[in-house]
Amino acid sequence: MIENNETIDEFLARHTGDVEEAVRKAAAQEIMPRWRRLAAHEVDQKSGPHDLVTDADRNAELYLTEILAGLLPGSVVVGEEAVHANPASYGAIRGEAPVWIIDPVDGTRQFVRGEEGFCTLVALARHGVVHASWTYAPADDRLATAVRGRGAFQDGERLYAGPPEPGRELRVATSHPDYTTDEQKRDLLALRTPGVAPRPCGSAGLEYLAVARGESDATAFSWEAAWDHAAGLLLVEEAGGTHLTRTGEPFRITGGNELPFTAARDAATARRVVALLAGGA
């Protein structure tokens, strides 16, 4: 718990390992035993056939909610599945209390298919600022973490995104067509231009990790749900990258952003992507 006048940074200095343990245990107990073993009754639709939820999502979020709220008394939790049940609970992101932002299984469709491209995302934020994040890909046991001002790491290795190689096409992961409106599809068509190689994204959390590792150059996303973005945006920032909305402002997890937005390996790449999205050169 935060004791006396302890700051979030001081809390994190003592408890980042506890959060990591909770994330790993949630995956070990609630997610991986169901991977490639899901029964039909363990999978449901939410808004439509591409928007799936499983017992793994629900149970992992419940586990993390209990553990993380206990670690930091006075904190609140904004989890994807809880917000689906009670949309008003999303407003806690804009409140005074520290907030845990949880996506228990990011890439549920891939998880349901038995593919490896899914992860668990946890971020700790306050007043709209993300202070720490955990991105865990349990299928291959990869954990990436970031603490604001202290860098980004994967399994102990410091991450540096670095600028793309000069002259090479930019590799940009974009919102998947299955999840975009006609207007959003038109916006993203601006990236189909010489020098840019857009492709539909998989798990947003893993796409952010690819940018932080320098394996992908940028993202171009057209939705705001904080559980998809908070952890990855900090990871990219702490790896030396940046993020911008179409108006050239940083993305705000509290909402009200001009979309689409990008997270990129460096500032020059981010400016290039948003210029295209805004109709520039």
N, C-alpha and C positions, 0 to 999 in steps of 0.2 A: 504494500500500500504506500501512497505518498504520505510521508510523515512530516508533521509540522509545516515548515515552509519549503519543503522539498519541491524542486521543479520537475517537469517531465523529463528533462535531460538527466537529472540525478536518479529519477526512478528507472530510466532506461539503463543507466550504468549498472544498476543492481539486478535488473530483471529481464534483460533481453534474452538471456539463456532460458529463463522460465517460459517466455512466450514461444521461443523456438521449440522447446519440449512439448508445449501444448499443441502446436501446429503438427508436429510429427506424430503425436499420439492420436490426434483426431483423424489423421490419415490412416494410421495403422489400425485403429479400432473400428472406424466407421466407413472409410472410403475403400481401402484396398481389399478388404474381404468381399466387397460387392463387385469389384472390377472384373469384368468378363463373367460374372456369375449373377447378374441381375435377373430377377424374375419379372414377369409382365406386370404384376401388381405393385412392383417397387418403382415403376416409372409412370409419371403423369405429365400431362400438358398443362401449361399455364395460359398464356395468351394465344397459343396456336401450336401447330405441329412442329415448329422449329424451336419453340420455347419450352424446354423440358425441365423437369425437376425429378429427382430420385430420392429414395430413402437415404442415400449417402449424403446428398446435399442437406437434407433436413436434420439428420442426426449429427453430422459433423458441425453444423452451425450451432445446434443446441449445446454440444459439448464445449465448443470454443466460447460461446456466450457465458456459460457458467464459470469456466476457468479464468477467462480474461477479466470479467467483471469482478471476480474475487481477488485477482491480483492487484487491481487498482480501484479500491472502493471510491464511490462517487462518480466513476466513469459510466458511460452508457454504450450500448452496442447498436450499430446499424448494420444489420445483416440482410443479404438479398432476400432470403426466404421469409424473414420476419416482416420486412417491408412489403413483400407481396401480400401477406396476410393483413397488414395494417399500414397502408401507405402513409398515414400521418406520422409514423415513427421516423420517417426519413428526415424530418425537420430537425432532429437532434444534431445533425451535422453542423447546423448553424447556431447551436446553443452554446452555453458557457462551459459545460462539462467536457472533460476529455472524452473522445469518442473512438471506440474500436470499430473499424469498418471491415466487414468480413464478406468474402465470397467463398463459400465452403468448397465448391467445385466449379472453378472457372473453366469453361469448355465442357459443359455437361453433355452436349451432343456427341463430342468425341469420346467422352467417358462411356456413354450408353453404347456406342459402337464398338467398344473394346479397344479403342486406339489409345496411344500414350500421351496425346497432346492435351492434357488437362493439368490444373494445378490448384492449390489452395492459396488464397490471398488474404493477408491481414495487414491493416495499417492502423497506426495510432495518430490521431489528429486532435487539434484544439484550435478554435477560432479560425477554422479554414486552412490551417497550416498542418501539413503532414510531417510528423516528427520521426517516424520510424516505419519500416515495412518489412514484411516477410513474404517471399514467393517460394512456394514449395511444390516441386513436381515429383510426386511420390512414385510414379511408375519407374523412374530411373534415379530416384533418391537424390535430386538436386535441390539445394536450398540457397536462395539468394536473399541477402538482407541489406538494408540501408538504414543508417541513422543520420539525420540531417547534420551536416557539417563534419561527419566522420567517415564518409566514403561509402561505396557499395562493394559488396563482396559476394562471391559464389563459392561455397565450400572452402572458405578461407583464402581464396584468391581475389586480390583487388581487381575490380572491374574498371577499365578505361575504355570508353566508347571510341574516342578519337575521330578525326574527320574521315569521310569516305576517300577512297583512292581517286585522284584527279582523272577526269575523263571517262570514268566508268559510269554506267547507268545507275541511277539511284534505285535501290530496292525498297519499295514502300508497301507496307501491309495496310490494306484499307478495310473499312467496314464491309462485312460479307453481304452480298446482294440479297440473301434470304432475310436479312434484318434491316433493310433500308427501304425508305419510301422512294417513289419516283423522283421527287425533288432531290433527295440525297444522292441518288444514283447519278443525276445530272451534275450535281456539284463535283462528285468524285471523277466524272469523266474528264475533268480538266487535267487530271494526272496522266491521261493517255496521250503523251506527247514525247517527241524524241528526247532521249536522255533520262527518261523515267520508266521504271518497270514496276507498275502496280500489280498487286495480287490480293485476292480476298484473304482476310485474316482468319486464323484459328482462335485459340485461346488468347484473349487480350493480354493477360498476364505474361504469357510466354512470348508474345510479340514484343512487349516492353523489355523483357529480359534479353531477347535477341538484339535489340537496339543498344542496350547497356553493354552487351558483349562485343558490339561492333560487327555482328553477323548480319544485321539488317540495318538499313540507313534511317528509316523513319516509319512512322505510322500516320494514317489519316483516318480519324474516327469521327462518327457523326452522332454519337449519343453521349449522355452525361453521367450515367449511373456511377456513383463514386466507388462502389465496390469493384468495378472493373478497372478503374484508372488510378485510384489513390496510391496503391502500393507500387505500381509500375512507374508512375511519374516520378516519385522520389528516387527510385532505383536509377532511372535515366539521368536525373539531375546529379545525383551523387557520383555517377560514372562520367560526368563532364558534359552531358547533353543538356537539352533544353526543351521547352514546350511552348507553343504559341497557338492562339486561336486565329480564326480567319482575319480578325481585325488587328493582329499583331500583339495581343496581350497574352500574358500567361493564363493557362487554363485554371479555373477556380473549381475546387471540389464542391463548393457551396452552390454552384449552379449559375445560371444566367449568362452562359458563354455563347459567343457567336461561333456557330459550327459550320463546317467541320473544323477540327483542330489537329495539330500534329505534335508528336514527340520525336525528336531527332537527335542524331549523334553529336551534332554541333550546331551553333547558332546560324551559320551560313546555310546549312541544309534546311533548318527549320524555316528560315526566311524564304528560301526558294520554294518550298512546298506550299506555304501559306500564300505566297504571291500567285502561284498557279491556282490555288483554291479560290482566291479572291478575284481571279480573272486577269491577273497581270501576266507579265512575260515569264 
